[in-house]
Amino acid sequence: MDPVIQVDVANHPRQWLLAVIINILVLAELCVAMYLAASSPEDFTATFIQTFFGMLIPTLVIGVLAKRKLRPENHATQQNVSAS
């Protein structure tokens, strides 16, 4: 699993922007799921879970892949040196 690393906005603005975009997407997905679930009160829970997690999981997977792609190259070499 990836270790948690604090993002330096000055040196890595794209990583910071990715985190902000992912957060906004998750909030938008939550709003959409609540709206759709409210339209069918008899199946509220099932509709919410199906809609929210159906959108959330792909968003998180894409976010993780994008974070790995935006990772600084010196981070990978630091992990190899510390593992040796």
TAHU-V872691 format. One record per pair of residues at least 12 apart in sequence whose C-alpha atoms are under 6 Angstrom apart, sorted by sequence separation. I is the first residue (numbers start at 1). GAP is how many residues later the second one is. If there is no record, write none. Layout:
I_GAP + I_GAP
This chain:
33_15 + 33_18 + 33_19
